[in-house]
Amino acid sequence: MPNLFEVKKQALSPLKFLACLLLLNITTNGCLPALALDDRQAEISAIEKQLKKDIEADKTSELEPVKRQLDALIATKGEAQLFLLRADVKYRMYDLKGAISDYDQAIALQPKSAKAYMQRGTANCIGENYEAALSDFNTAISLGENSADVYRSRGGAEEQLGKKAEAIADLTKALSLEKDKERQWQEKLMRARCHFAIKQFEQAIKDTSDVIALVAQIPEDAAVDAYKVRGSSYFFAAKYSEAVADLSLAMKGLEGKAKAGSLVLRSVCYSKLNDKAKAEADMEEAKALGFPQRQSQ
């Protein structure tokens, strides 16, 4: 879920559950003809089938015509699966409020839909409503959802809420369920951050080392995060040479206060390694980037 909790400025992609829908034929006046029940279900099925294909192909297209078709279908008879489809379209169109409203409608019509709770939980995470997201993921699991996605997503919400131990347990569960071994770096990177937060530095080093072993296959921002977490963990584990190497790699992708924080850690490492000149240079650069100064006594 980019893991889920690092993609909120983008359309979802670790966790990406939406792509473009099939552009069906529209009559010249923009209205759908009246459909018999079988024809209606056939059209809904066609949309769902094409959605799956488009997700697999990572295909994009204009979604507004599809949304209008779903609007027309819902106007004649609102059904849970239609609200779910339209919610996905709105989500992809960056209408988060509209998407959540449609997920609400789908849940009202089909309160036992684990999928609806799962998807609403993801939307709530993107909207930074982590308590609501956690509640949705809990409900999805209670209704039988048992996938790597739901445990990874719940772990992400727990991480944001400061529930690090719970997040570690869920991310470990997600790893055990993850069928695509090439995606396990997401859970391991999230789990490493949680281990670091509760001062379990050796565990954080182990998880990030697994992620870094795949550095050529993962997004650049994920690699930067992995080097930063492992470098910081090495620092607190008093492994200063290793910390310098990782923090130096992380800083190639950092800027502003994030870079300043890593510069401060590297400066202390250099001091511990008796390289005064480099320590001073790093501290000066950190100050220039806005590293806070201590108030004079």
MIDOSE-1310 file (N, C-alpha, C; in nm, 2 decimals, decimal comma, always signed):
residues 297
mpnl	+0,04/-0,03/+0,00/+0,00/+0,00/+0,00/+0,12/+0,08/+0,00; +0,47/+0,21/-0,41/+0,50/+0,27/-0,32/+0,42/+0,19/-0,22; +0,51/+0,18/-0,09/+0,41/+0,12/+0,00/+0,30/+0,21/+0,02; +0,20/+0,16/+0,09/+0,08/+0,23/+0,10/+0,09/+0,36/+0,16
fevk	+0,17/+0,38/+0,25/+0,17/+0,50/+0,33/+0,28/+0,59/+0,28; +0,33/+0,57/+0,16/+0,43/+0,66/+0,10/+0,38/+0,71/-0,04; +0,26/+0,68/-0,07/+0,22/+0,71/-0,20/+0,10/+0,81/-0,20; +0,07/+0,88/-0,10/-0,05/+0,95/-0,09/-0,05/+1,07/-0,19
kqal	+0,07/+1,11/-0,24/+0,07/+1,22/-0,34/+0,06/+1,17/-0,48; +0,04/+1,03/-0,49/+0,03/+0,97/-0,62/-0,10/+0,89/-0,62; -0,14/+0,84/-0,74/-0,24/+0,74/-0,74/-0,18/+0,61/-0,68; -0,26/+0,53/-0,60/-0,20/+0,42/-0,53/-0,13/+0,33/-0,62
splk	-0,01/+0,28/-0,58/+0,06/+0,18/-0,65/+0,12/+0,09/-0,55; +0,17/+0,05/-0,42/+0,20/-0,06/-0,37/+0,09/-0,14/-0,36; +0,03/-0,10/-0,34/-0,10/-0,13/-0,29/-0,20/-0,08/-0,39; -0,18/-0,07/-0,52/-0,26/-0,01/-0,63/-0,38/-0,10/-0,66
flac	-0,50/-0,06/-0,64/-0,61/-0,15/-0,66/-0,71/-0,10/-0,77; -0,66/+0,01/-0,84/-0,75/+0,07/-0,94/-0,68/+0,10/-1,07; -0,73/+0,07/-1,18/-0,68/+0,11/-1,31/-0,80/+0,16/-1,39; -0,78/+0,18/-1,52/-0,89/+0,24/-1,60/-0,99/+0,13/-1,63
llll	-1,11/+0,18/-1,66/-1,22/+0,08/-1,69/-1,25/+0,09/-1,84; -1,32/-0,01/-1,89/-1,36/-0,02/-2,03/-1,45/+0,09/-2,07; -1,41/+0,16/-2,18/-1,50/+0,26/-2,24/-1,60/+0,19/-2,33; -1,72/+0,18/-2,27/-1,83/+0,11/-2,35/-1,90/+0,20/-2,45
nitt	-1,97/+0,15/-2,55/-2,04/+0,23/-2,65/-2,15/+0,31/-2,58; -2,15/+0,44/-2,62/-2,25/+0,53/-2,57/-2,34/+0,58/-2,68; -2,47/+0,59/-2,66/-2,55/+0,64/-2,77/-2,52/+0,78/-2,80; -2,57/+0,83/-2,91/-2,54/+0,96/-2,96/-2,58/+1,07/-2,87
ngcl	-2,68/+1,05/-2,79/-2,73/+1,15/-2,70/-2,67/+1,13/-2,56; -2,58/+1,04/-2,55/-2,51/+1,02/-2,42/-2,58/+0,94/-2,32; -2,70/+0,88/-2,35/-2,77/+0,81/-2,26/-2,77/+0,66/-2,29; -2,78/+0,58/-2,18/-2,78/+0,43/-2,20/-2,93/+0,39/-2,23
pala	-2,94/+0,29/-2,32/-3,08/+0,24/-2,34/-3,12/+0,16/-2,22; -3,25/+0,14/-2,21/-3,31/+0,06/-2,10/-3,25/-0,08/-2,12; -3,21/-0,14/-2,01/-3,15/-0,27/-2,02/-3,24/-0,38/-1,95; -3,25/-0,49/-2,01/-3,31/-0,60/-1,94/-3,22/-0,65/-1,83
lddr	-3,27/-0,72/-1,74/-3,19/-0,76/-1,62/-3,06/-0,83/-1,66; -3,08/-0,93/-1,76/-2,96/-1,00/-1,80/-2,86/-0,91/-1,87; -2,91/-0,82/-1,95/-2,82/-0,73/-2,03/-2,75/-0,64/-1,93; -2,82/-0,59/-1,83/-2,76/-0,51/-1,73/-2,64/-0,58/-1,66
qaei	-2,67/-0,70/-1,61/-2,57/-0,78/-1,54/-2,45/-0,80/-1,64; -2,48/-0,83/-1,76/-2,37/-0,85/-1,86/-2,28/-0,73/-1,88; -2,34/-0,61/-1,87/-2,27/-0,49/-1,89/-2,18/-0,47/-1,76; -2,24/-0,49/-1,65/-2,16/-0,48/-1,52/-2,04/-0,57/-1,52
saie	-2,07/-0,70/-1,56/-1,97/-0,80/-1,57/-1,86/-0,76/-1,66; -1,89/-0,70/-1,78/-1,79/-0,65/-1,87/-1,70/-0,55/-1,82; -1,76/-0,46/-1,74/-1,68/-0,35/-1,67/-1,58/-0,41/-1,58; -1,63/-0,51/-1,50/-1,55/-0,57/-1,40/-1,44/-0,65/-1,46
kqlk	-1,47/-0,72/-1,57/-1,37/-0,80/-1,64/-1,26/-0,71/-1,70; -1,30/-0,60/-1,76/-1,20/-0,51/-1,82/-1,12/-0,44/-1,71; -1,18/-0,42/-1,60/-1,11/-0,36/-1,49/-0,99/-0,44/-1,45; -1,01/-0,57/-1,44/-0,91/-0,67/-1,40/-0,80/-0,67/-1,51
kdie	-0,83/-0,67/-1,64/-0,74/-0,66/-1,74/-0,65/-0,54/-1,74; -0,72/-0,42/-1,71/-0,65/-0,30/-1,71/-0,55/-0,29/-1,60; -0,59/-0,34/-1,48/-0,50/-0,34/-1,37/-0,38/-0,42/-1,40; -0,39/-0,54/-1,46/-0,28/-0,62/-1,50/-0,19/-0,56/-1,60
adkt	-0,25/-0,48/-1,69/-0,17/-0,41/-1,79/-0,12/-0,27/-1,75; -0,16/-0,23/-1,63/-0,12/-0,10/-1,58/-0,16/+0,01/-1,68; -0,29/+0,00/-1,73/-0,33/+0,08/-1,84/-0,41/+0,20/-1,79; -0,39/+0,31/-1,85/-0,46/+0,44/-1,81/-0,54/+0,49/-1,93
sele	-0,65/+0,56/-1,90/-0,73/+0,62/-2,00/-0,82/+0,72/-1,93; -0,91/+0,79/-2,01/-1,00/+0,88/-1,95/-1,11/+0,81/-1,88; -1,14/+0,85/-1,76/-1,24/+0,78/-1,68/-1,37/+0,85/-1,67; -1,38/+0,97/-1,71/-1,51/+1,05/-1,70/-1,62/+0,98/-1,78
pvkr	-1,60/+0,93/-1,90/-1,71/+0,86/-1,97/-1,76/+0,74/-1,90; -1,67/+0,67/-1,84/-1,70/+0,55/-1,76/-1,78/+0,59/-1,64; -1,74/+0,69/-1,57/-1,82/+0,74/-1,46/-1,96/+0,78/-1,49; -1,97/+0,84/-1,61/-2,11/+0,88/-1,65/-2,20/+0,76/-1,68
qlda	-2,14/+0,65/-1,73/-2,21/+0,53/-1,75/-2,25/+0,47/-1,62; -2,16/+0,47/-1,52/-2,20/+0,41/-1,39/-2,30/+0,50/-1,33; -2,29/+0,63/-1,34/-2,40/+0,72/-1,29/-2,53/+0,68/-1,34; -2,54/+0,65/-1,48/-2,67/+0,62/-1,54/-2,72/+0,49/-1,49
liat	-2,63/+0,39/-1,47/-2,67/+0,26/-1,42/-2,72/+0,27/-1,28; -2,65/+0,35/-1,19/-2,69/+0,37/-1,05/-2,82/+0,44/-1,04; -2,85/+0,54/-1,14/-2,97/+0,61/-1,14/-3,09/+0,52/-1,16; -3,07/+0,42/-1,24/-3,19/+0,33/-1,26/-3,20/+0,23/-1,15
kgea	-3,09/+0,18/-1,09/-3,10/+0,09/-0,98/-2,96/+0,09/-0,91; -2,95/+0,14/-0,79/-2,82/+0,14/-0,72/-2,80/+0,00/-0,66; -2,68/-0,05/-0,69/-2,64/-0,18/-0,64/-2,50/-0,17/-0,58; -2,47/-0,25/-0,48/-2,34/-0,24/-0,41/-2,23/-0,25/-0,51
qlfl	-2,23/-0,35/-0,60/-2,12/-0,36/-0,69/-2,10/-0,24/-0,78; -2,21/-0,17/-0,81/-2,19/-0,05/-0,89/-2,13/+0,07/-0,81; -2,18/+0,08/-0,69/-2,11/+0,18/-0,60/-1,97/+0,15/-0,58; -1,93/+0,02/-0,57/-1,79/-0,01/-0,55/-1,71/+0,03/-0,68
lrad	-1,76/+0,00/-0,79/-1,70/+0,03/-0,92/-1,68/+0,18/-0,93; -1,79/+0,26/-0,90/-1,78/+0,40/-0,92/-1,69/+0,46/-0,81; -1,69/+0,40/-0,69/-1,59/+0,45/-0,59/-1,45/+0,44/-0,64; -1,42/+0,32/-0,71/-1,29/+0,30/-0,76/-1,25/+0,41/-0,87
vkyr	-1,35/+0,44/-0,95/-1,33/+0,54/-1,05/-1,30/+0,68/-0,99; -1,38/+0,71/-0,89/-1,36/+0,84/-0,83/-1,23/+0,85/-0,75; -1,19/+0,74/-0,69/-1,06/+0,73/-0,62/-0,95/+0,76/-0,72; -0,96/+0,69/-0,84/-0,86/+0,71/-0,95/-0,86/+0,85/-1,00
mydl	-0,97/+0,92/-0,99/-0,99/+1,06/-1,04/-0,96/+1,16/-0,93; -0,90/+1,11/-0,82/-0,86/+1,20/-0,70/-0,98/+1,26/-0,63; -1,10/+1,20/-0,65/-1,21/+1,25/-0,57/-1,23/+1,16/-0,45; -1,14/+1,18/-0,35/-1,14/+1,09/-0,23/-1,27/+1,10/-0,15
kgai	-1,32/+1,22/-0,14/-1,45/+1,23/-0,06/-1,56/+1,16/-0,13; -1,57/+1,17/-0,27/-1,67/+1,10/-0,34/-1,66/+0,95/-0,34; -1,53/+0,91/-0,34/-1,51/+0,76/-0,34/-1,55/+0,71/-0,20; -1,52/+0,77/-0,09/-1,56/+0,73/+0,04/-1,71/+0,72/+0,05
sdyd	-1,78/+0,83/-0,01/-1,92/+0,83/+0,00/-1,98/+0,71/-0,07; -1,92/+0,67/-0,19/-1,97/+0,55/-0,26/-1,94/+0,42/-0,18; -1,83/+0,42/-0,12/-1,80/+0,30/-0,04/-1,90/+0,29/+0,08; -1,94/+0,40/+0,13/-2,04/+0,40/+0,24/-2,17/+0,34/+0,18
qaia	-2,21/+0,39/+0,06/-2,33/+0,34/+0,00/-2,32/+0,18/-0,02; -2,21/+0,14/-0,07/-2,19/+0,00/-0,10/-2,20/-0,08/+0,03; -2,14/-0,03/+0,14/-2,15/-0,10/+0,27/-2,29/-0,10/+0,33; -2,36/+0,01/+0,31/-2,50/+0,01/+0,35/-2,59/-0,09/+0,28
lqpk	-2,56/-0,11/+0,16/-2,64/-0,21/+0,08/-2,59/-0,35/+0,10; -2,46/-0,37/+0,13/-2,40/-0,50/+0,15/-2,30/-0,50/+0,27; -2,36/-0,50/+0,39/-2,28/-0,48/+0,51/-2,18/-0,59/+0,54; -2,19/-0,70/+0,47/-2,10/-0,81/+0,49/-1,98/-0,82/+0,38
saka	-1,97/-0,71/+0,31/-1,87/-0,70/+0,20/-1,73/-0,67/+0,26; -1,65/-0,77/+0,27/-1,51/-0,75/+0,32/-1,44/-0,66/+0,22; -1,46/-0,67/+0,09/-1,39/-0,59/-0,01/-1,42/-0,45/+0,01; -1,55/-0,41/+0,03/-1,59/-0,27/+0,05/-1,52/-0,21/+0,17
ymqr	-1,51/-0,28/+0,28/-1,44/-0,23/+0,40/-1,29/-0,22/+0,37; -1,23/-0,31/+0,30/-1,09/-0,31/+0,27/-1,06/-0,18/+0,18; -1,14/-0,16/+0,08/-1,11/-0,05/-0,01/-1,14/+0,09/+0,06; -1,25/+0,09/+0,14/-1,27/+0,22/+0,21/-1,16/+0,24/+0,31
gtan	-1,11/+0,14/+0,37/-0,99/+0,15/+0,46/-0,87/+0,21/+0,39; -0,85/+0,16/+0,27/-0,74/+0,22/+0,19/-0,76/+0,37/+0,16; -0,88/+0,40/+0,12/-0,91/+0,54/+0,10/-0,90/+0,63/+0,22; -0,94/+0,57/+0,34/-0,92/+0,65/+0,46/-0,77/+0,67/+0,50
cige	-0,69/+0,57/+0,46/-0,55/+0,59/+0,49/-0,49/+0,70/+0,40; -0,53/+0,70/+0,27/-0,48/+0,81/+0,19/-0,53/+0,94/+0,24; -0,65/+0,95/+0,29/-0,70/+1,07/+0,35/-0,64/+1,10/+0,49; -0,55/+1,02/+0,54/-0,49/+1,03/+0,67/-0,58/+1,01/+0,79
nyea	-0,70/+0,95/+0,76/-0,79/+0,92/+0,87/-0,76/+0,78/+0,92; -0,65/+0,76/+0,99/-0,60/+0,63/+1,02/-0,68/+0,55/+1,12; -0,75/+0,62/+1,21/-0,84/+0,55/+1,31/-0,95/+0,48/+1,23; -1,01/+0,56/+1,14/-1,12/+0,50/+1,06/-1,07/+0,39/+0,97
alsd	-0,95/+0,41/+0,92/-0,89/+0,30/+0,83/-0,87/+0,18/+0,91; -0,82/+0,19/+1,04/-0,79/+0,07/+1,12/-0,92/+0,00/+1,15; -1,03/+0,08/+1,18/-1,16/+0,01/+1,20/-1,21/-0,06/+1,08; -1,19/-0,01/+0,96/-1,23/-0,07/+0,84/-1,15/-0,20/+0,82
fnta	-1,02/-0,20/+0,84/-0,94/-0,32/+0,82/-0,97/-0,42/+0,92; -1,00/-0,38/+1,04/-1,04/-0,48/+1,14/-1,17/-0,55/+1,10; -1,27/-0,47/+1,05/-1,39/-0,53/+1,00/-1,37/-0,62/+0,88; -1,29/-0,58/+0,79/-1,26/-0,66/+0,67/-1,21/-0,80/+0,72
islg	-1,11/-0,80/+0,81/-1,05/-0,92/+0,86/-1,16/-1,01/+0,93; -1,24/-0,94/+1,01/-1,35/-1,02/+1,08/-1,45/-1,08/+0,99; -1,46/-1,02/+0,87/-1,55/-1,08/+0,77/-1,49/-1,18/+0,68; -1,36/-1,21/+0,71/-1,30/-1,32/+0,63/-1,18/-1,28/+0,54
ensa	-1,16/-1,15/+0,53/-1,04/-1,11/+0,44/-0,91/-1,16/+0,51; -0,83/-1,23/+0,43/-0,71/-1,29/+0,49/-0,60/-1,29/+0,38; -0,56/-1,17/+0,34/-0,46/-1,15/+0,24/-0,35/-1,07/+0,29; -0,24/-1,08/+0,22/-0,12/-1,00/+0,25/-0,16/-0,85/+0,25
dvyr	-0,24/-0,81/+0,15/-0,28/-0,67/+0,14/-0,34/-0,61/+0,27; -0,44/-0,69/+0,32/-0,51/-0,63/+0,44/-0,42/-0,62/+0,56; -0,33/-0,72/+0,58/-0,25/-0,71/+0,70/-0,14/-0,61/+0,68; -0,09/-0,59/+0,55/+0,01/-0,49/+0,52/-0,06/-0,35/+0,55
srgg	-0,18/-0,34/+0,50/-0,25/-0,21/+0,51/-0,28/-0,18/+0,66; -0,33/-0,28/+0,73/-0,36/-0,25/+0,87/-0,23/-0,22/+0,95; -0,12/-0,29/+0,91/+0,01/-0,26/+0,97/+0,05/-0,11/+0,95; +0,02/-0,07/+0,82/+0,06/+0,07/+0,79/-0,02/+0,17/+0,87
aeeq	-0,15/+0,14/+0,89/-0,23/+0,23/+0,97/-0,18/+0,23/+1,12; -0,15/+0,11/+1,17/-0,10/+0,10/+1,30/+0,03/+0,18/+1,32; +0,12/+0,17/+1,22/+0,25/+0,24/+1,22/+0,22/+0,39/+1,24; +0,13/+0,44/+1,16/+0,10/+0,59/+1,17/+0,04/+0,63/+1,30
lgkk	-0,03/+0,53/+1,36/-0,10/+0,56/+1,49/+0,00/+0,54/+1,61; +0,12/+0,50/+1,58/+0,22/+0,48/+1,69/+0,21/+0,34/+1,75; +0,13/+0,25/+1,69/+0,11/+0,12/+1,75/+0,22/+0,02/+1,68; +0,34/+0,04/+1,71/+0,45/-0,02/+1,64/+0,45/-0,17/+1,66
aeai	+0,43/-0,22/+1,78/+0,43/-0,36/+1,81/+0,32/-0,43/+1,73; +0,20/-0,37/+1,73/+0,09/-0,43/+1,65/+0,12/-0,43/+1,50; +0,19/-0,32/+1,46/+0,22/-0,31/+1,32/+0,32/-0,42/+1,28; +0,42/-0,45/+1,37/+0,52/-0,55/+1,34/+0,45/-0,69/+1,33
adlt	+0,36/-0,71/+1,42/+0,29/-0,84/+1,41/+0,21/-0,86/+1,28; +0,14/-0,75/+1,24/+0,06/-0,76/+1,11/+0,15/-0,76/+0,99; +0,26/-0,69/+0,99/+0,35/-0,70/+0,88/+0,42/-0,84/+0,86; +0,45/-0,90/+0,98/+0,50/-1,03/+0,98/+0,40/-1,13/+0,92
kals	+0,27/-1,11/+0,96/+0,16/-1,19/+0,91/+0,15/-1,17/+0,75; +0,16/-1,05/+0,71/+0,15/-1,02/+0,57/+0,26/-1,09/+0,49; +0,38/-1,09/+0,55/+0,50/-1,16/+0,49/+0,47/-1,31/+0,47; +0,40/-1,37/+0,57/+0,37/-1,51/+0,56/+0,27/-1,54/+0,45
lekd	+0,19/-1,44/+0,42/+0,08/-1,46/+0,32/+0,12/-1,41/+0,18; +0,22/-1,33/+0,17/+0,26/-1,27/+0,04/+0,31/-1,37/-0,06; +0,23/-1,40/-0,16/+0,26/-1,50/-0,26/+0,37/-1,45/-0,36; +0,37/-1,32/-0,38/+0,47/-1,26/-0,47/+0,59/-1,22/-0,39
kerq	+0,69/-1,30/-0,39/+0,81/-1,28/-0,31/+0,88/-1,15/-0,35; +0,87/-1,10/-0,47/+0,93/-0,98/-0,51/+0,87/-0,86/-0,45; +0,75/-0,88/-0,39/+0,68/-0,76/-0,32/+0,71/-0,76/-0,17; +0,78/-0,86/-0,12/+0,80/-0,87/+0,03/+0,89/-0,75/+0,08
wqek	+0,96/-0,68/-0,01/+1,04/-0,57/+0,04/+0,95/-0,46/+0,10; +0,83/-0,45/+0,06/+0,74/-0,35/+0,11/+0,71/-0,37/+0,26; +0,67/-0,50/+0,29/+0,65/-0,53/+0,43/+0,77/-0,52/+0,52; +0,89/-0,56/+0,46/+1,01/-0,55/+0,54/+1,06/-0,41/+0,56
lmra	+1,04/-0,32/+0,47/+1,08/-0,18/+0,49/+0,99/-0,12/+0,59; +0,86/-0,14/+0,59/+0,77/-0,09/+0,69/+0,80/-0,15/+0,82; +0,83/-0,28/+0,83/+0,86/-0,34/+0,96/+0,99/-0,29/+1,01; +1,08/-0,26/+0,93/+1,21/-0,21/+0,97/+1,19/-0,07/+1,04
rchf	+1,11/+0,01/+0,98/+1,08/+0,14/+1,04/+1,02/+0,13/+1,18; +0,93/+0,03/+1,20/+0,87/+0,01/+1,33/+0,98/-0,05/+1,43; +1,06/-0,14/+1,38/+1,17/-0,19/+1,47/+1,26/-0,07/+1,51; +1,29/+0,01/+1,42/+1,38/+0,13/+1,46/+1,31/+0,22/+1,56
aikq	+1,18/+0,24/+1,54/+1,11/+0,33/+1,63/+1,10/+0,28/+1,77; +1,11/+0,15/+1,79/+1,11/+0,09/+1,93/+1,24/+0,04/+1,97; +1,35/+0,09/+1,90/+1,49/+0,07/+1,93/+1,53/-0,08/+1,92; +1,47/-0,15/+1,83/+1,51/-0,28/+1,80/+1,60/-0,27/+1,67
feqa	+1,72/-0,22/+1,69/+1,81/-0,18/+1,58/+1,86/-0,30/+1,50; +1,89/-0,41/+1,57/+1,94/-0,52/+1,49/+1,84/-0,58/+1,40; +1,71/-0,58/+1,45/+1,60/-0,63/+1,36/+1,58/-0,54/+1,24; +1,59/-0,41/+1,27/+1,58/-0,31/+1,16/+1,69/-0,33/+1,06
ikdt	+1,81/-0,35/+1,10/+1,92/-0,37/+1,01/+1,90/-0,50/+0,93; +1,85/-0,60/+0,99/+1,82/-0,73/+0,91/+1,72/-0,70/+0,80; +1,60/-0,64/+0,84/+1,50/-0,62/+0,74/+1,55/-0,52/+0,63; +1,61/-0,42/+0,66/+1,66/-0,32/+0,56/+1,77/-0,38/+0,47
sdvi	+1,85/-0,47/+0,53/+1,95/-0,54/+0,45/+1,88/-0,63/+0,34; +1,77/-0,69/+0,37/+1,70/-0,77/+0,28/+1,64/-0,68/+0,17; +1,59/-0,56/+0,21/+1,54/-0,47/+0,11/+1,65/-0,42/+0,02; +1,76/-0,38/+0,07/+1,87/-0,32/+0,00/+1,93/-0,43/-0,10
alva	+1,92/-0,55/-0,07/+1,97/-0,66/-0,16/+1,89/-0,66/-0,29; +1,77/-0,59/-0,29/+1,69/-0,58/-0,41/+1,69/-0,44/-0,46; +1,79/-0,36/-0,43/+1,79/-0,22/-0,46/+1,77/-0,19/-0,61; +1,81/-0,28/-0,69/+1,80/-0,25/-0,84/+1,66/-0,27/-0,88
qipe	+1,57/-0,34/-0,80/+1,44/-0,37/-0,84/+1,33/-0,29/-0,77; +1,37/-0,20/-0,68/+1,27/-0,13/-0,60/+1,27/+0,02/-0,64; +1,16/+0,09/-0,61/+1,16/+0,24/-0,64/+1,27/+0,31/-0,57; +1,32/+0,42/-0,63/+1,43/+0,49/-0,58/+1,40/+0,55/-0,44
daav	+1,28/+0,60/-0,42/+1,25/+0,65/-0,29/+1,25/+0,55/-0,18; +1,21/+0,42/-0,21/+1,22/+0,31/-0,12/+1,36/+0,28/-0,08; +1,45/+0,28/-0,18/+1,59/+0,25/-0,16/+1,65/+0,36/-0,07; +1,62/+0,49/-0,09/+1,67/+0,59/-0,01/+1,62/+0,57/+0,14
dayk	+1,49/+0,54/+0,16/+1,44/+0,51/+0,29/+1,51/+0,40/+0,36; +1,54/+0,29/+0,28/+1,61/+0,17/+0,34/+1,75/+0,21/+0,38; +1,82/+0,28/+0,30/+1,96/+0,32/+0,34/+1,95/+0,42/+0,47; +1,85/+0,50/+0,47/+1,84/+0,59/+0,58/+1,81/+0,52/+0,71
vrgs	+1,72/+0,43/+0,71/+1,68/+0,35/+0,83/+1,79/+0,26/+0,87; +1,86/+0,19/+0,77/+1,97/+0,11/+0,81/+2,09/+0,19/+0,86; +2,12/+0,30/+0,80/+2,23/+0,39/+0,84/+2,20/+0,44/+0,98; +2,08/+0,48/+1,01/+2,04/+0,53/+1,14/+2,05/+0,42/+1,25
syff	+2,01/+0,30/+1,21/+2,02/+0,18/+1,30/+2,16/+0,15/+1,33; +2,25/+0,15/+1,23/+2,39/+0,13/+1,25/+2,45/+0,23/+1,35; +2,40/+0,36/+1,33/+2,45/+0,46/+1,42/+2,42/+0,43/+1,57; +2,29/+0,40/+1,59/+2,25/+0,37/+1,73/+2,31/+0,23/+1,78
aaky	+2,35/+0,15/+1,69/+2,42/+0,02/+1,73/+2,57/+0,04/+1,74; +2,61/+0,17/+1,73/+2,76/+0,21/+1,74/+2,84/+0,14/+1,63; +2,78/+0,12/+1,52/+2,86/+0,07/+1,40/+2,88/+0,19/+1,31; +2,98/+0,27/+1,34/+2,99/+0,41/+1,28/+3,03/+0,40/+1,13
seav	+3,13/+0,32/+1,10/+3,17/+0,31/+0,96/+3,06/+0,27/+0,87; +2,98/+0,17/+0,91/+2,87/+0,12/+0,83/+2,76/+0,23/+0,82; +2,74/+0,30/+0,93/+2,64/+0,41/+0,93/+2,68/+0,52/+0,83; +2,81/+0,56/+0,83/+2,86/+0,66/+0,73/+2,83/+0,62/+0,59
adls	+2,86/+0,49/+0,56/+2,84/+0,44/+0,42/+2,69/+0,45/+0,38; +2,60/+0,41/+0,47/+2,46/+0,41/+0,44/+2,40/+0,55/+0,43; +2,43/+0,63/+0,53/+2,38/+0,76/+0,53/+2,43/+0,84/+0,41; +2,55/+0,82/+0,37/+2,60/+0,89/+0,25/+2,52/+0,85/+0,12
lamk	+2,48/+0,72/+0,11/+2,39/+0,68/+0,00/+2,25/+0,74/+0,01; +2,20/+0,74/+0,14/+2,06/+0,79/+0,16/+2,06/+0,94/+0,12; +2,16/+1,02/+0,15/+2,16/+1,16/+0,13/+2,16/+1,20/-0,02; +2,19/+1,11/-0,10/+2,19/+1,13/-0,25/+2,04/+1,16/-0,29
gleg	+1,95/+1,11/-0,21/+1,81/+1,13/-0,25/+1,73/+1,21/-0,15; +1,80/+1,27/-0,05/+1,73/+1,35/+0,05/+1,76/+1,50/+0,03; +1,67/+1,58/+0,09/+1,69/+1,73/+0,08/+1,62/+1,79/+0,20; +1,65/+1,91/+0,23/+1,59/+1,99/+0,34/+1,62/+1,93/+0,47
kaka	+1,52/+1,93/+0,56/+1,54/+1,88/+0,70/+1,57/+1,73/+0,71; +1,52/+1,65/+0,61/+1,55/+1,51/+0,61/+1,70/+1,49/+0,59; +1,75/+1,56/+0,50/+1,90/+1,56/+0,47/+1,98/+1,61/+0,59; +1,93/+1,72/+0,65/+2,00/+1,78/+0,77/+2,01/+1,68/+0,88
gslv	+1,90/+1,60/+0,91/+1,90/+1,50/+1,01/+2,01/+1,40/+0,99; +2,02/+1,35/+0,87/+2,12/+1,25/+0,83/+2,26/+1,31/+0,84; +2,27/+1,43/+0,80/+2,41/+1,50/+0,81/+2,45/+1,50/+0,96; +2,36/+1,53/+1,05/+2,39/+1,54/+1,19/+2,44/+1,40/+1,24
lrsv	+2,37/+1,30/+1,20/+2,41/+1,16/+1,24/+2,55/+1,13/+1,19; +2,57/+1,16/+1,06/+2,70/+1,13/+1,00/+2,81/+1,21/+1,06; +2,78/+1,34/+1,10/+2,88/+1,42/+1,17/+2,92/+1,36/+1,30; +2,83/+1,30/+1,37/+2,86/+1,24/+1,50/+2,95/+1,11/+1,47
cysk	+2,91/+1,04/+1,36/+2,99/+0,92/+1,33/+3,13/+0,96/+1,30; +3,15/+1,06/+1,22/+3,29/+1,11/+1,19/+3,36/+1,15/+1,31; +3,29/+1,21/+1,41/+3,36/+1,24/+1,54/+3,40/+1,12/+1,61; +3,32/+1,02/+1,61/+3,35/+0,89/+1,67/+3,47/+0,82/+1,60
lndk	+3,48/+0,85/+1,47/+3,59/+0,79/+1,39/+3,71/+0,88/+1,39; +3,71/+0,98/+1,47/+3,82/+1,08/+1,48/+3,85/+1,15/+1,35; +3,75/+1,18/+1,27/+3,77/+1,26/+1,15/+3,70/+1,40/+1,18; +3,77/+1,48/+1,25/+3,71/+1,61/+1,29/+3,67/+1,70/+1,17
akae	+3,75/+1,71/+1,07/+3,72/+1,79/+0,96/+3,59/+1,76/+0,89; +3,57/+1,63/+0,86/+3,44/+1,59/+0,80/+3,32/+1,61/+0,90; +3,35/+1,59/+1,03/+3,24/+1,61/+1,12/+3,19/+1,75/+1,12; +3,29/+1,84/+1,12/+3,26/+1,99/+1,12/+3,19/+2,03/+0,99
adme	+3,24/+1,97/+0,88/+3,18/+2,01/+0,75/+3,03/+1,96/+0,74; +3,00/+1,84/+0,79/+2,86/+1,79/+0,79/+2,78/+1,88/+0,88; +2,83/+1,92/+1,00/+2,75/+2,00/+1,09/+2,72/+2,14/+1,03; +2,81/+2,19/+0,96/+2,79/+2,32/+0,90/+2,68/+2,31/+0,79
eaka	+2,69/+2,21/+0,71/+2,59/+2,19/+0,61/+2,45/+2,16/+0,67; +2,45/+2,09/+0,78/+2,32/+2,07/+0,84/+2,26/+2,20/+0,89; +2,34/+2,29/+0,95/+2,30/+2,42/+1,00/+2,24/+2,50/+0,88; +2,31/+2,49/+0,77/+2,27/+2,57/+0,65/+2,13/+2,52/+0,60
lgfp	+2,10/+2,39/+0,63/+1,97/+2,34/+0,58/+1,86/+2,36/+0,69; +1,90/+2,43/+0,80/+1,80/+2,46/+0,90/+1,80/+2,37/+1,02; +1,91/+2,30/+1,04/+1,92/+2,22/+1,17/+1,90/+2,31/+1,28; +1,81/+2,28/+1,38/+1,79/+2,38/+1,49/+1,91/+2,40/+1,58
qrqs	+1,93/+2,52/+1,62/+2,04/+2,55/+1,71/+1,99/+2,55/+1,85; +2,08/+2,51/+1,94/+2,05/+2,51/+2,08/+2,04/+2,66/+2,13; +1,95/+2,68/+2,22/+1,94/+2,82/+2,28/+2,06/+2,84/+2,38; +2,12/+2,95/+2,37/+2,23/+2,98/+2,46/+2,18/+2,99/+2,60
q	+2,26/+2,93/+2,69/+2,22/+2,93/+2,84/+2,24/+3,07/+2,90
